[in-house]
Amino acid sequence: MLQALAKASAALVPRVAGWVRTMASHQLLVAPPQALLKPLSVPQQLLLGPGPSNLAPRVLAAGGLPMIGHMHKEMFQIMDEIKEGIQYVFQTRNPLTLAISGSGHCALEAALLNLLEPGDSFLVGVNGMWGQRAVEIGERIGARVHPMTKDAGGHYTLQEVEEGLAQHKPVLLFLTHGESSTGVLQPLDGYGELCHRYQCLLLVDSVASLGGAPIYMDQQGIDVLYSGAQKVLNAPPGTAPISFSDRARNKAYTRRTKPFSFYLDLKWLANFWGCDDKPRVYHHTTPVISFYGLRESLALLAEQGLENSWRQHREATAYLHGRLQELGLQLFVKDSAIRLPTVTTVAIPAGYDWRDIVNYVMDHFGIEITGGLGPSMGKVLRIGLLGCNASRDSVDRLMEALKEALQHCPKKKL
Ligand SMILES: Cc1ncc(COP(=O)(O)O)c(C=O)c1O
């Protein structure tokens, strides 16, 4: 075996003599990639898919600020400001509020890994992709998972949730506020109170809705709420706001077993984010520059005011819906009361392949929209108006592109 390897590397040497450098007895076997010797090239695009969205200019500028240490006092100050910003956008006074160093999925894992223990009963609203992911993670933890499965486009009434609570006696219920794979906005009034009557905690995903649709964590009795930076916040993907109520904190802190993840262990994170009375202890090296961006995106939302941001999304999306219908397109979610004001799902027009439309709009106009995801795959096109992209100007640019796409993309005779 060793002989064969030696023969093979000897045969390689003459061909790669230009770059092989010898250090002691080792040779470099992998050449510097040609692709990295060229300048980085990234196209300018208008990101009107379900996320990520374009970065707000102030967030982009924050990415160029000097690096500081993750344990420096200036960084702890920035983390404290992020925490206050999250408390504002979540409308919560929970002291246990922080940002996860990871994407929305990581925040979901943080919630589930800390709240569920093997054998716990876990009730999940599966009306799209995100409930499916919660089921998958819950099963990996060894929870007894009870999916309440609905067709894409559905949502949960209080009565349906109560039936699930009574039947399965879960310790935790998962609901998605903004179901970005289907375009549905889940109502939340009364659900927290209902869960608490059944000794159950309420966990809500607001990755696609935060800042675009009203949510009131404390008043709605939500025990764990998480979101992502890359949607309405117009910040880079990779950081995720999350907050735990006192009830949720007690459940996580009195568990019988340690959570399987050290990286996402709530007690460690809480300490690192200054949420307990102890001195902060190093846990992991945080994404410092991404946290600058998150801080700036929360500052922008604080300056604008939540109500103004909600109105901006409602108005831009209503304008989009009107323009789509003028073009003869059908909205996928029939009940206007549960349409998500950030991500719109449009039924794929008869005779077209959704990929042709998505590709045309990108290739000819540099605008991103996407097809469906999970249960809505092949059924819808998805259009996101997120944060600074929630404007009439974005809609007008997209409508010009869509109109042309419908004229030029092949259409099967029906
Ligand atoms: C509603 C919702 N939840 C969770 C996620 C997962 O977030 P991430 O891709 O940041 O992990 C997404 C991403 O699109 C989402 O829209």
The ligand as an ORCA input file, in Angstrom:
! r2SCAN-3c Opt
* xyz 0 1
  C     -40.199     30.694      8.510
  C     -38.792     30.211      8.444
  N     -38.299     29.501      9.466
  C     -37.028     29.051      9.470
  C     -36.200     29.309      8.408
  C     -34.807     28.750      8.435
  O     -33.895     29.787      8.551
  P     -32.366     29.625      8.090
  O     -32.387     29.335      6.626
  O     -31.808     30.982      8.438
  O     -31.779     28.533      8.867
  C     -36.657     30.038      7.320
  C     -35.798     30.291      6.163
  O     -36.214     30.640      5.096
  C     -37.995     30.508      7.347
  O     -38.505     31.210      6.331
*
